């Protein structure tokens, strides 16, 4: 899927959440760069760095820094580096989520207080914190983009507590869109169909979820990283300047099925 190489020419964006070349965030970063954007890319920690660095190099990332949103000071350091190098920011992709495995694999009613709090902090409130830091840098407006899933809207077997967490993420997206709209800052969520990523592998019975999506989606196929990336690039571009507070499904139509 070929995007215009000048679609995002002159735009500067931050991509958070690449785990490896198969990540949704990696597909989006590739699309952004291919459309002409200059990128800052983060990696979780030293263990993750060797898997993220090849992606950062492939997209010509000008800023490559660690970012663990649970570590004090790291988010500020990333935005300080962006301010010092670029002085502004046009878009942010937030593609991170986390829940302790014992809480992720259990029932919602059995989720621990600590597990629920960490899932909400990493998966939702980190997006709020990024928006707050991005706001003063988006001097000419911009776009904040996060990644959700259909389990936010309907109960999906084995998605468990991440369903309520993603529902909160979508609600935050809508409220921030209303608050930041007067400044020309748009806030949207991507909702891709299931893709075999490292993060998705933590969901119990993920293979069954993949098979169901392939069988029940009107297009009867799975979506690709390139297709999700293309939608992300369009959403952060000027072509989507009137689109905000939106959940953009990229799932072959699966979400319309009862």
FIMAR-347336 format. One record per residue (C-alpha): residue number from 0; residue in three letters; x negated, y, z. Coordinates in Angstrom, 1 decimal. Each point is the difference from the previous one (the first is absolute). Layout:
<nodes>
+-----+------+--------+--------+--------+
! pos ! code !   east !  north !     up !
+-----+------+--------+--------+--------+
! NUM !  ala !      X !      Y !      Z !
...
+-----+------+--------+--------+--------+
</nodes>
This chain:
<nodes>
+-----+------+--------+--------+--------+
! pos ! code !   east !  north !     up !
+-----+------+--------+--------+--------+
!   0 !  unk !    0.0 !    0.0 !    0.0 !
!   1 !  unk !   -1.8 !    3.1 !   -1.3 !
!   2 !  unk !    0.7 !    3.3 !    1.7 !
!   3 !  unk !   -1.0 !    3.3 !   -1.5 !
!   4 !  unk !   -3.6 !    0.6 !    1.0 !
!   5 !  unk !    0.8 !    3.6 !    0.8 !
!   6 !  unk !    3.1 !   -0.6 !    2.1 !
!   7 !  unk !   -1.7 !    0.8 !    3.2 !
!   8 !  unk !   -2.9 !    2.1 !   -1.4 !
!   9 !  unk !   -1.3 !    2.4 !    2.6 !
!  10 !  unk !    1.9 !   -1.6 !    2.9 !
!  11 !  unk !   -1.7 !   -1.2 !    3.1 !
!  12 !  unk !    1.4 !   -2.9 !    2.1 !
!  13 !  unk !   -0.7 !   -2.1 !    3.0 !
!  14 !  unk !    0.6 !   -3.8 !   -0.1 !
!  15 !  unk !    0.3 !   -1.8 !    3.3 !
!  16 !  unk !    0.6 !   -3.8 !    0.3 !
!  17 !  unk !   -2.3 !   -1.7 !   -2.5 !
!  18 !  unk !   -1.0 !   -3.4 !    1.4 !
!  19 !  unk !   -1.4 !   -1.5 !   -3.2 !
!  20 !  unk !    0.5 !    0.2 !   -3.8 !
!  21 !  unk !    3.3 !   -1.8 !    0.3 !
!  22 !  unk !    1.6 !    2.5 !    2.4 !
!  23 !  unk !    3.0 !    2.1 !   -1.0 !
!  24 !  unk !   -2.1 !    3.1 !    0.9 !
!  25 !  unk !   -2.7 !   -1.2 !   -2.4 !
!  26 !  unk !    2.4 !   -0.3 !   -2.9 !
!  27 !  unk !    1.2 !    3.5 !    0.8 !
!  28 !  unk !   -3.5 !    1.4 !    0.3 !
!  29 !  unk !   -0.9 !   -1.5 !   -3.4 !
!  30 !  unk !    3.1 !    1.7 !   -1.5 !
!  31 !  unk !   -0.8 !    3.3 !    1.6 !
!  32 !  unk !   -3.5 !    0.0 !   -1.2 !
!  33 !  unk !    1.0 !   -1.2 !   -3.5 !
!  34 !  unk !    2.4 !    3.0 !   -0.2 !
!  35 !  unk !   -2.8 !    2.5 !    0.8 !
!  36 !  unk !    0.2 !    0.5 !    3.8 !
!  37 !  unk !   -3.0 !    0.4 !    2.3 !
!  38 !  unk !    0.3 !   -2.3 !    3.0 !
!  39 !  unk !   -1.1 !   -0.4 !    3.6 !
!  40 !  unk !    0.2 !   -3.6 !    1.2 !
!  41 !  unk !   -0.2 !   -1.4 !    3.5 !
!  42 !  unk !   -0.8 !   -3.4 !    1.4 !
!  43 !  unk !    1.1 !   -1.5 !    3.3 !
!  44 !  unk !   -3.4 !   -0.9 !    1.5 !
!  45 !  unk !   -3.5 !   -1.5 !   -0.7 !
!  46 !  unk !    1.5 !   -3.4 !   -0.6 !
!  47 !  unk !    2.4 !    1.3 !   -2.6 !
!  48 !  unk !   -2.5 !    2.3 !   -1.7 !
!  49 !  unk !   -1.6 !   -2.5 !   -2.4 !
!  50 !  unk !    3.5 !   -0.9 !   -1.4 !
!  51 !  unk !    1.1 !    3.6 !   -0.4 !
!  52 !  unk !   -3.3 !    1.5 !   -1.3 !
!  53 !  unk !    0.3 !   -1.6 !   -3.5 !
!  54 !  unk !    3.4 !    1.5 !   -0.4 !
!  55 !  unk !   -1.2 !    3.4 !    1.1 !
!  56 !  unk !   -2.9 !   -0.1 !   -2.4 !
!  57 !  unk !    2.3 !   -1.1 !   -2.9 !
!  58 !  unk !    2.3 !    3.0 !    0.5 !
!  59 !  unk !   -2.9 !    2.4 !    0.5 !
!  60 !  unk !    0.9 !    0.9 !    3.6 !
!  61 !  unk !   -1.7 !    3.2 !    1.0 !
!  62 !  unk !    0.7 !   -0.6 !    3.7 !
!  63 !  unk !   -0.3 !   -3.4 !    1.5 !
!  64 !  unk !    0.5 !   -0.2 !    3.8 !
!  65 !  unk !    1.2 !   -2.3 !    2.8 !
!  66 !  unk !    3.5 !    0.5 !    1.3 !
!  67 !  unk !    1.5 !   -2.1 !    2.8 !
!  68 !  unk !    3.1 !    2.0 !    1.0 !
!  69 !  unk !   -0.2 !   -1.5 !    3.5 !
!  70 !  unk !   -3.5 !    1.5 !    0.4 !
!  71 !  unk !   -0.1 !    3.5 !    1.5 !
!  72 !  unk !   -1.5 !    2.6 !   -2.3 !
!  73 !  unk !   -0.3 !   -2.0 !   -3.2 !
!  74 !  unk !    3.1 !    1.4 !   -1.7 !
!  75 !  unk !   -1.2 !    3.6 !    0.8 !
!  76 !  unk !   -3.4 !   -0.9 !   -1.4 !
!  77 !  unk !    1.5 !   -1.1 !   -3.3 !
!  78 !  unk !    2.1 !    3.2 !   -0.4 !
!  79 !  unk !   -2.9 !    2.2 !    1.1 !
!  80 !  unk !   -2.2 !   -1.6 !   -2.7 !
!  81 !  unk !    2.8 !    0.6 !   -2.6 !
!  82 !  unk !    0.3 !    3.6 !    1.1 !
!  83 !  unk !   -3.7 !    0.6 !   -0.1 !
!  84 !  unk !   -0.5 !   -1.6 !   -3.5 !
!  85 !  unk !    3.2 !    1.0 !   -1.8 !
!  86 !  unk !    1.8 !    2.6 !    2.1 !
!  87 !  unk !    3.3 !   -1.4 !   -0.9 !
!  88 !  unk !    2.0 !   -3.3 !   -0.6 !
!  89 !  unk !    2.7 !   -0.8 !   -2.5 !
!  90 !  unk !    1.2 !   -3.5 !    1.1 !
!  91 !  unk !   -0.4 !   -2.7 !    2.6 !
!  92 !  unk !    0.7 !   -3.7 !   -0.3 !
!  93 !  unk !    0.6 !   -1.6 !    3.3 !
!  94 !  unk !    0.0 !   -3.8 !   -0.4 !
!  95 !  unk !   -0.7 !   -1.4 !    3.4 !
!  96 !  unk !    2.0 !   -2.2 !    2.3 !
!  97 !  unk !   -0.8 !   -2.2 !    3.0 !
!  98 !  unk !    1.7 !   -2.2 !    2.6 !
!  99 !  unk !   -1.7 !   -2.5 !    2.4 !
! 100 !  unk !    0.4 !   -3.5 !   -1.6 !
! 101 !  unk !    1.8 !   -1.4 !    3.1 !
! 102 !  unk !    2.7 !    2.7 !   -0.3 !
! 103 !  unk !    0.1 !   -0.1 !   -3.8 !
! 104 !  unk !    0.8 !   -3.7 !    0.0 !
! 105 !  unk !    2.6 !    0.2 !    2.8 !
! 106 !  unk !    3.6 !    1.1 !    0.2 !
! 107 !  unk !    0.7 !    3.8 !    0.3 !
! 108 !  unk !    1.6 !   -0.6 !    3.4 !
! 109 !  unk !   -3.3 !   -1.7 !    1.2 !
! 110 !  unk !   -2.3 !    2.8 !   -1.2 !
! 111 !  unk !   -2.2 !    1.3 !    2.7 !
! 112 !  unk !    0.1 !    3.6 !    1.1 !
! 113 !  unk !   -3.7 !    0.4 !   -0.9 !
! 114 !  unk !    0.4 !   -1.8 !   -3.4 !
! 115 !  unk !    3.0 !    2.2 !   -0.9 !
! 116 !  unk !   -1.8 !    3.1 !    1.0 !
! 117 !  unk !   -3.2 !   -0.8 !   -2.0 !
! 118 !  unk !    2.0 !   -1.0 !   -3.1 !
! 119 !  unk !    1.9 !    3.3 !    0.2 !
! 120 !  unk !   -3.2 !    2.1 !    0.7 !
! 121 !  unk !   -2.1 !   -1.5 !   -2.8 !
! 122 !  unk !    2.7 !   -0.5 !   -2.6 !
! 123 !  unk !    2.2 !    3.1 !    0.6 !
! 124 !  unk !   -1.4 !    2.7 !    2.2 !
! 125 !  unk !   -3.4 !   -0.1 !   -1.8 !
! 126 !  unk !    2.0 !    1.3 !   -3.1 !
! 127 !  unk !    1.3 !    2.8 !    2.2 !
! 128 !  unk !   -3.5 !    0.9 !    1.1 !
! 129 !  unk !   -1.3 !    0.0 !   -3.5 !
! 130 !  unk !    2.8 !    2.3 !   -1.1 !
! 131 !  unk !   -0.8 !    2.4 !    2.7 !
! 132 !  unk !   -3.7 !    0.1 !   -1.0 !
! 133 !  unk !    0.9 !    0.2 !   -3.7 !
! 134 !  unk !    2.5 !    2.8 !    0.2 !
! 135 !  unk !   -2.4 !    2.9 !    0.3 !
! 136 !  unk !   -2.2 !   -1.4 !   -2.8 !
! 137 !  unk !    3.0 !   -0.2 !   -2.4 !
! 138 !  unk !   -0.2 !    3.7 !   -0.8 !
! 139 !  unk !    1.8 !   -0.5 !   -3.4 !
! 140 !  unk !    2.3 !   -2.7 !    1.2 !
! 141 !  unk !   -0.6 !   -3.7 !   -0.3 !
! 142 !  unk !    1.3 !   -3.5 !    0.6 !
! 143 !  unk !   -0.3 !   -2.4 !    2.9 !
! 144 !  unk !    0.7 !   -3.6 !   -1.0 !
! 145 !  unk !    0.4 !   -3.1 !    2.2 !
! 146 !  unk !    0.7 !   -3.6 !   -0.6 !
! 147 !  unk !    3.1 !   -1.8 !    1.3 !
! 148 !  unk !    1.9 !   -3.2 !   -0.8 !
! 149 !  unk !    3.5 !   -1.2 !   -0.6 !
! 150 !  unk !    0.0 !   -1.5 !    3.5 !
! 151 !  unk !    0.6 !    3.5 !    1.3 !
! 152 !  unk !    3.4 !    0.0 !   -1.6 !
! 153 !  unk !    1.2 !   -3.6 !    0.4 !
! 154 !  unk !   -1.0 !   -2.9 !    2.2 !
! 155 !  unk !   -2.7 !   -2.1 !   -1.8 !
! 156 !  unk !   -0.9 !   -3.4 !    1.5 !
! 157 !  unk !   -3.3 !    0.0 !    1.9 !
! 158 !  unk !   -0.6 !    3.7 !   -0.5 !
! 159 !  unk !    1.1 !    0.4 !    3.6 !
! 160 !  unk !   -1.1 !    3.2 !    1.9 !
! 161 !  unk !   -1.5 !    1.5 !   -3.1 !
! 162 !  unk !    3.6 !    0.5 !   -1.2 !
! 163 !  unk !    0.8 !    2.6 !    2.7 !
! 164 !  unk !   -3.5 !    1.5 !   -0.3 !
! 165 !  unk !    0.4 !    0.6 !   -3.7 !
! 166 !  unk !    3.5 !    1.3 !    0.6 !
! 167 !  unk !   -1.5 !    2.6 !    2.3 !
! 168 !  unk !   -2.6 !    0.8 !   -2.6 !
! 169 !  unk !    2.7 !    0.7 !   -2.6 !
! 170 !  unk !    1.9 !    2.2 !    2.5 !
! 171 !  unk !   -3.2 !    1.9 !    0.7 !
! 172 !  unk !   -0.5 !    0.5 !   -3.7 !
! 173 !  unk !    3.4 !    1.6 !   -0.4 !
! 174 !  unk !   -0.4 !    2.3 !    3.0 !
! 175 !  unk !   -3.4 !    1.2 !   -1.0 !
! 176 !  unk !    1.3 !    0.6 !   -3.6 !
! 177 !  unk !    2.6 !    2.3 !    1.5 !
! 178 !  unk !   -2.5 !    1.8 !    2.2 !
! 179 !  unk !   -2.8 !    0.4 !   -2.5 !
! 180 !  unk !    2.2 !    0.6 !   -3.1 !
! 181 !  unk !    0.0 !    3.8 !    0.4 !
! 182 !  unk !   -3.8 !   -0.1 !   -0.3 !
! 183 !  unk !    0.1 !   -1.9 !   -3.3 !
! 184 !  unk !   -1.2 !   -3.2 !    1.7 !
! 185 !  unk !    1.9 !   -3.1 !   -1.0 !
! 186 !  unk !    0.2 !   -3.2 !    2.0 !
! 187 !  unk !    0.9 !   -3.4 !   -1.6 !
! 188 !  unk !   -0.3 !   -3.7 !    0.7 !
! 189 !  unk !   -0.8 !   -2.7 !   -2.5 !
! 190 !  unk !    1.8 !   -3.3 !    0.6 !
! 191 !  unk !   -1.8 !   -2.7 !   -2.1 !
! 192 !  unk !    1.2 !   -3.6 !   -0.3 !
! 193 !  unk !   -2.1 !   -2.6 !    1.7 !
! 194 !  unk !   -3.6 !   -0.1 !   -1.3 !
! 195 !  unk !   -2.6 !   -2.5 !    1.2 !
! 196 !  unk !   -2.2 !    2.4 !    2.0 !
! 197 !  unk !   -2.1 !   -0.7 !    3.1 !
! 198 !  unk !    2.5 !    1.9 !    2.1 !
! 199 !  unk !    2.9 !   -2.0 !   -1.3 !
! 200 !  unk !   -1.8 !   -3.3 !    0.7 !
! 201 !  unk !    0.7 !    0.7 !    3.7 !
! 202 !  unk !    3.7 !   -0.4 !   -0.5 !
! 203 !  unk !    1.2 !   -3.6 !    0.8 !
! 204 !  unk !    1.4 !   -1.9 !   -3.0 !
! 205 !  unk !   -1.1 !    2.7 !   -2.4 !
! 206 !  unk !   -0.2 !   -2.5 !   -2.9 !
! 207 !  unk !    3.8 !   -0.6 !    0.4 !
! 208 !  unk !    0.6 !    3.7 !    0.0 !
! 209 !  unk !   -2.0 !    0.3 !   -3.2 !
! 210 !  unk !    2.0 !   -2.8 !   -1.6 !
! 211 !  unk !    3.3 !    1.5 !    0.9 !
! 212 !  unk !   -1.0 !    3.4 !   -1.4 !
! 213 !  unk !   -1.0 !   -1.6 !   -3.3 !
! 214 !  unk !    3.2 !   -1.9 !   -0.2 !
! 215 !  unk !    2.5 !    2.6 !    1.1 !
! 216 !  unk !   -1.3 !    3.2 !   -1.5 !
! 217 !  unk !    1.9 !    1.0 !   -3.2 !
! 218 !  unk !   -3.3 !    0.1 !   -1.9 !
! 219 !  unk !   -0.9 !   -3.5 !    1.5 !
! 220 !  unk !   -3.6 !    0.8 !    0.5 !
! 221 !  unk !   -2.3 !    1.5 !    2.6 !
! 222 !  unk !   -1.3 !    3.6 !   -0.3 !
! 223 !  unk !   -3.7 !    0.7 !   -0.5 !
! 224 !  unk !   -2.4 !    2.3 !    1.7 !
! 225 !  unk !   -0.3 !    2.0 !   -3.2 !
! 226 !  unk !    3.8 !    0.6 !   -0.1 !
! 227 !  unk !    0.0 !    1.2 !    3.6 !
! 228 !  unk !   -3.0 !    2.2 !   -0.7 !
! 229 !  unk !    1.7 !    1.6 !   -3.0 !
! 230 !  unk !    3.1 !    0.8 !    2.1 !
! 231 !  unk !   -2.3 !    1.5 !    2.7 !
! 232 !  unk !   -1.8 !    2.2 !   -2.6 !
! 233 !  unk !    3.3 !    1.2 !   -1.4 !
! 234 !  unk !    1.3 !    0.9 !    3.5 !
! 235 !  unk !   -3.0 !    2.1 !    0.9 !
! 236 !  unk !    0.0 !    1.7 !   -3.4 !
! 237 !  unk !    1.8 !    3.1 !   -1.1 !
! 238 !  unk !    2.5 !   -2.1 !   -1.9 !
! 239 !  unk !    1.5 !   -0.9 !    3.4 !
! 240 !  unk !    0.1 !    3.5 !    1.4 !
! 241 !  unk !    3.7 !   -0.2 !    0.8 !
! 242 !  unk !   -0.3 !   -3.5 !    1.6 !
! 243 !  unk !   -0.3 !    0.0 !    3.8 !
! 244 !  unk !    1.4 !   -2.0 !    2.9 !
! 245 !  unk !    0.3 !   -2.9 !   -2.4 !
! 246 !  unk !   -0.6 !   -3.7 !    0.3 !
! 247 !  unk !   -1.3 !   -1.1 !   -3.4 !
! 248 !  unk !    0.6 !   -3.8 !   -0.5 !
! 249 !  unk !   -2.5 !   -1.7 !   -2.2 !
! 250 !  unk !    1.4 !   -3.6 !    0.3 !
! 251 !  unk !    1.4 !   -1.1 !   -3.3 !
! 252 !  unk !    3.5 !    1.0 !    1.3 !
! 253 !  unk !   -0.1 !   -2.4 !    2.9 !
! 254 !  unk !    1.5 !    2.6 !    2.4 !
! 255 !  unk !    3.3 !    0.2 !   -2.0 !
! 256 !  unk !    0.8 !   -3.7 !    0.5 !
! 257 !  unk !    2.4 !   -1.1 !    2.8 !
+-----+------+--------+--------+--------+
</nodes>
